[in-house]
Amino acid sequence: MAKIVFRDRSNSLSEDQKNIIRAAFRHALVIQRLVEQDFNALMNVPRRRRKRAIHDYGKIKKWIGIQKRGRLRRIARRVSKLRKWLENRRILVVFHEQEDFICADTRRGASRGARYISPVIRFHMCEDFFNGSGNRMADLIIHELCHEMGHLHAINDRHADILALAAGRDAHRVARNPLTYQGLFREYTVEPINV
Ligand SMILES: [Zn+2]
């Protein structure tokens, strides 16, 4: 499991809350394994039939759409990278007072440059993190890790936009969007994101 280190800027983070955060990271990894299982099965389909085989994986089709082989491979690699990060990386959770740091991302991401990868994964959060269910916490972790990989989305993107793009001719546009992976991962829980 990733090593999680806390930096508490609020001076109010309790041991219970730290345990909830650790559990959320573990839960994200549990979901990741389910997602990766489907991708592995899909990538094992012979190349010629792979694109068509996406239709057999309803959850992937819903959030990713029908992708060309090369792009599908890159998406599958991102999914495994999420596992490697959740398994091995050192993750610094910076806990802030009040303000919603959970997705203050478009600017943060943009200012760091899309390709910048820090040796330590920094994860900003605040009390709001605890408002959601365990599945919700896990999907926020996935969303933020995608930003750490350098992926961005437009300020007003919504999950509904991702689904619409995935279903249409512009499915390639969902391939790097954190909202895509967030929605996909939640699809593997008992409470998929409602759009
Ligand atoms: Zn975001």
Residues whose N, C-alpha, C, O or C-beta is under 5 A from the ligand:
A	BS01	ZN	C103 D105 P178
